Amino acid sequence: MKKFLALILTFLTAFGLFACGSKEDPTLTPEYGIADMSRQYGVCYEMHVRYEDGNELDVDKEIKLLKNLGVTSMRFWLQTNTYLYSPTRVNEEKCARAHNFLAKLIEADIMVVGVNHTNFNNGTNSSGKPARDLSNGSYYVEWLEDYYTTWKTLVTEFPEVTYWEIDNEVNNTDFMKNQYGESLLDQQDMADVATDIFYYASRAIHDANPNAKSVMGGLVGLLSGRIKTFMEKLYVNIQSGEFGYFYGKEDKKNASKNADDYFEIACWHPYMEGVFSKKLFKQANDEIYEVILKNEKKHKKVIFSEVGFSNRDYKETVSAKYVKNMFEVLQTMPYVEQVHYYKMFDYADPLKYWTKTISRYGLFYDPDPSREYTNNENDLIVEAGAPKPAAYAFQEAAGGSGEINLNKIN
């Protein structure tokens, strides 16, 4: 009997069929993952916008709203052009406000991802990046060094934040422009600059706070395949040995080929156009995650730091239906840890909003009563701060309970 078992073992091992001798781990598929899925119920929250025009913010009231809604995670804007005066100097007044809000979020067990997609440069666009140039004395390398310093200052100032998203939509010309706001980069140019800033910012994050995690700046282009192809470009760059060291200061032979040195958590924005399909949503996101598995040979947490259904494009009742459907299919995607719905509130001042339109992505209407506008369901004047149907759908999916009309919370 022992001889027979030995022969079987030899056969299985020789042909790579026995688990111990298999070249591929059968659990390295999108059907498995290491995410804490209880954190999937997140929102994008712009605290600095809530303080605009001298408005006072009742922080305790907002925290109660978030808890009643069922929020378990949050993307929280901590922009350098809001909280820093320079790469080494903080705005103490604005930082104090953020510290106060962050402390209450942590007390409420809401996990925070800090995001920054601005920087200090010699141009006119705070999200701009200079053209990549590694020659001696180049402005690009000087700018990368300032970028490192800026991130180190920001993370040092906010030790309570342990997840940091590095920039935003780095494959999107809306954000990957030069320092004068001109969109001159193609996808490979963007991938090259993105690889650099991921590495420099990750070094800064870990130097400032060894317990913090670096998060890839969210990518866009789910159904077009742009996220997948851009992710592949990033891995080619990382594995090339041409990136992953401090240019002009460190030896290229020590360049990092470890993806974790660029981003410990992957991130993208899986917006869908048209009718929301659970099957298509899962399939497209699974294909992106397979790129990670193929290149890293291990599971990695993923954050969807933006996703939503704008009421510019969808009726409010349709958005609510899609919110419900999205959170249902997310339960079959165990690699996704956090999903930050874009966003908490509408913004109804088109003169101040960066797109020069009313932003209708919110789960709630704009809470500022001075910004009067109508909804797109029946063209009625909205109640400032009131929940839309999508907010109730979110609350149900998240298992929240209690009042979610901001005006009725004490």
N, C-alpha and C positions, 0 to 999 in steps of 0.2 A: 504493500500500500504506500509506504514512504517513497519507494522508487517511482511509483506512478505519479505521486504528487510532485516529486522533484522534476519529472519530465514535463509535466504540465506547466510548472513554474518557469522552467527553462524556455519553453515554447512561447509563453506569454511575454516574458522579458525580452526575448530575441526580437519579437515583432512589435514591441512597444505597446502591448495591450494591457499589461498589468499596471495597476495604478502607480506603484512605486517607480516603475520604469518609464511611465508615460512622459512625453516631452511637454505636454500641455495639461495644465490644471483644468479639469472639467468645470470648476466653479468660476473660471475667468470669463464670464459672460454677463450681459446686462441684467440677467435674472437674479444676480447676486450683487451684494454691495456691503459697504461698511458704514452707511449713513445712519445717523440717529433721526429716523423719519418723523419723530414727534416734533421736530423743529421745522417741519415743512410749511407751517402756517405763518408766513412772514409778510411784512409790508415794507415799502419804501417810504421813508419819512424824512422830510426836509425841515428840520427844526429852524434853520436860519431863515427860511421863508416865512415861517409862522411869526417871527419877530419883526418882519418888515414894517416900515412906516410907523415905527414906534409902538406897535401892538404889544400888549402884555399877554403872556401865555400862562394859563392856569395849568401848571405841569401835573399836579395831582389829578385834575379832571381828565387830562389827556391820557394819563397812565390807566385810569379806571376805564376809560373808553377802550383802550387797547386790550386790557385784560378781559373785559366783557365780550369783546369781539373774538377772543380766543387766540390772539397773536402770541407766537412763541419765539419769533426771531424778527430781526429788523435790519434793513440796510439804512445806515445813518450817515449822512453827508458830513464829512469833516475835511472840507476843502482848505487847501493852503491859503487861497486868496481870501478866505473868511477868517481863519484862525491864526494865521501867521502874517507878520509884517515883512519878513525876509526869511531866507533859509535858516537863520539862527535865532530869530526873535519872534516870540508869540504875542498874540493879542490877548492880554490877561482878562479883560472884561468879557469878551466873547467866549473864551475858553472856560471861564467860571460858569457861564450859563450852560455850556455843554456838559461840564462835569456834573452839575446838579441834575440835569435830565438823565445822564447816563447812570448815575448812582441809583435813581429811582427805577430805571429799566432793569438794572441788574437785580435790584431788590425784588422786582416783579417777575424774576426768572425769564426775562426776554433776552435771548442771545443777540449780541450786536455785531454786525459787520461794518466797520468803518470804511468809507470809500472816499478816495481823493483822486480827482482827475484834472487838477490844476497844478501849475508849477511856476517857477520864476524863470523868465527868459528875457532876451534883449529885444523882443518884439512887442506886438500889440494884442496878442491872443493868449489868454492865460492857460488854455488847454493845448497850445501849439507846441510842436517839437521841431527843432532845427534839423536840416538835412544831415543824414548820417555821413560822418567824415572822421576816420580814425587817424588821420595824419598828425604828425607832431604839432602841438600848439593849436589844434583845431578848436573852434567854438563848441562843436558838438561834444567833444570829450570834456571840455570845461563845464558845459551844461549838465552832462551826466554826473559829474562830481557834485555840482550844486543840487541835482535831483536826489542823490544819495543823502546829502546833508539835510535837505528839506524833509525827506521822509524820516530820517533819524530824529529830527527835532519834533516832528508831529507825533511819532509813536512814543517818544520819551514823555511828551506832555500828557498823553492819554494812555497810561499803563493799564487802565481798566478795560480797554478795548483789546481783545486778543485775536480777532480776525480782521485782516486788512486787505481790502480789494485795491489792487494796483491799477489805477486809471480806469477807463470806461470805454467799451466798444472800440477796441484798438484795431479793428478791421473795418471801421466805419469812417468815411471822410468827414462826417460831422464833427468828429473828435480828433482824428489823426490828420491834422493840418500842420502847415509850418507855423512858425511863431508870428506870422502876419495874417493868419487865418486863411491862407490859400491851400486848396486841396490838390497837392501836386504828387502825392504818393500813390503808387500802385500797390497791389496786395503783397507782393514780395518786399517792397520797401517798408510797408507797414509791419510785416512780420519781423523784419530785421530790427527795426526800432523797438518794437514790442518786446523782442527777446532781450534787448539791452536793458530796457526800463524794468522789466520783470526781475532781471538779475540784480541790478543796482538797488532797486527798492527792497527786494528780499533781503539783501545783505544788510541794508539799513534797519529793516524791521527786526531782524534777529539780533543785530548788534544793540539795538535799543531795548528790546524785550525778548529774551530767549524763549519765553513761553508763548509768544504770539505766532500765528499762522499766516502765511502769505497766500493770497487768493488772486488768481488770474483775473485781469480786467475783463469783464463780460464781453463775449463775442456775439455778433448778430448775423442773421442770414440762415435761419433754420431750414426752410423748405428749398431755398436756392442751392443748398449744399455749401454755402460760403463758410459756415462755421467749421464744418468737417475739413475742408481743404486748407483753411487757415491753421487749424490745429495741426495738420500734417506738416505744414511749413515750419511751425514752431519746433516740432520734434526734429525735423531735419537740421534746423539751425543748432539746436541744443546738442545733437549728436555729432555735429561737424567738428567740434573743437575750436571753432572760430569765435565763439562767444563765451561768456561765463568767466570773465576775469576783469580786473580793473585796468583799462587800457592805459598804457604809458607808465604804469606803476607796478604791475605784476607780470610774471612770466607766462606767456601764452601756453607753454607746455603743461601748465597746471590748470588750464581751463576746465571748468566743470561741465561734465556731460550728464549730470544727475538732474532730472527734471524737477525734483523737489527743491533744488537750489534756485529755481525760477518761480515755481508756484507749487505750494503744497496742496492746494485745493483748486480744482478746475472750475471754470465758471462761464456760463453763457446766458443769453437772453432769448428764450425760445418763443418769440412772438409768432403767431400764425395769422395769415391773411385769409379772409373769406370765412367759410364755414369751418368751425372747429371739429376736427375728427380725432377721437381718442386713438384710433388705430394708427393714423398718420403721425400724430404727435409722439406716440411711444416709439414708433419705427424710426423716425428721423432722429430723435434724441438717443436711442439705443445705438444707432450707427456712429454717432459722434463719440459715445462712450467706448465703443469698440476700438476707436483710434487710440484712446488712452491705454486700454488693456493690451493692445498689440505692441505698443511702444514701451510700456513700463512693466508689463508682465505682473501687474498687481492691481488691486482695487484702489481707487482714489475717491475721496469725497467730491461731490459736485454741488455747486450752488447755482440756482437760477436767480441771479440778483436783480433781474427785472423780467416781468412777464405780465401782460394785462390785455384788456379789451376796451379800447377807447370808445366812449359814447359819441365820438365824432364819426365812427365807422359802424357802430352797432347800436341798435335800440337798447334801452336800459334793461328791459326784460330779457333780451337775447344775451347781453353780457352776463347777467345773473345765471342763466342756464349754462353758459360756457365756463363760468367759475366753478360751478358744481361739477361739470364733466371733467374739467382739468384736475381737480383735486381727487376725483375718483380714479383716474388713470395713473396719477402719481403714486398711488398705493401699490402699483405694480412695478415701480422703478426704484429699487432699494439703494441705488447709488446716489440718489438726490437727497441731500440733507436739508437744505433750506430753499424755500421758494418765496421770493419777495415780490408781492403783488405791486405793480406800478399803477397807481400809487395810492396813498392814504386819502388825499384831498385833491379835488379839482383846483385849478388856478385860473381865475376868471378875469385877469387883467392882461389883455393881449399886448398892451404897450410895454409891459415889463417882462413878459415871458419870452424866453429865448427864441421860440418859434414864431413869435408875433401873432399867436392865435390863442383862443381859450383852450386850456388843457383840460380835456374831459376824461382823463384816465381814472379819476378818483373813485374809490369806494364810497366817498362822501362828497357832497357839494362843498364848494369853497366856503370856509367858515367865516370869512370876512363879509359882514352884511353890507358893506359899502360897494361891493362888487356884485351888482344885480345882473342876473342873466336867466335865461329860460332853459328848461331841459329839452332833450330831443325825443321824448316819448309823446308828450302831448302839448309841448310849447308853452308850458306854464312857468311862471316865475318860481324859482327854487327857494327853499328854506335854507338859509346859510347854515352849514355844518350838519345838515340832516343826512341820514343814510340813504343810499340808493338801493335798489333791489339787489345789486351785487354784494353789498355789505351784509345783507341778511343771508345770502348764499354762502359767503365766506364764513360767517359766524356758525352756520349749521355744519359746514364741512369741518371746521376747526374744533367743534364741540364747545364753543363759547356759550355764554348765557348772560342775560341781564340787559339793561337798557343800553342801546348804542346810538341814540340821538344825543349828540353833543349838548344840545340845548336843554335836555331834560336830566342830565347827570349832575348831581349835587357835589 
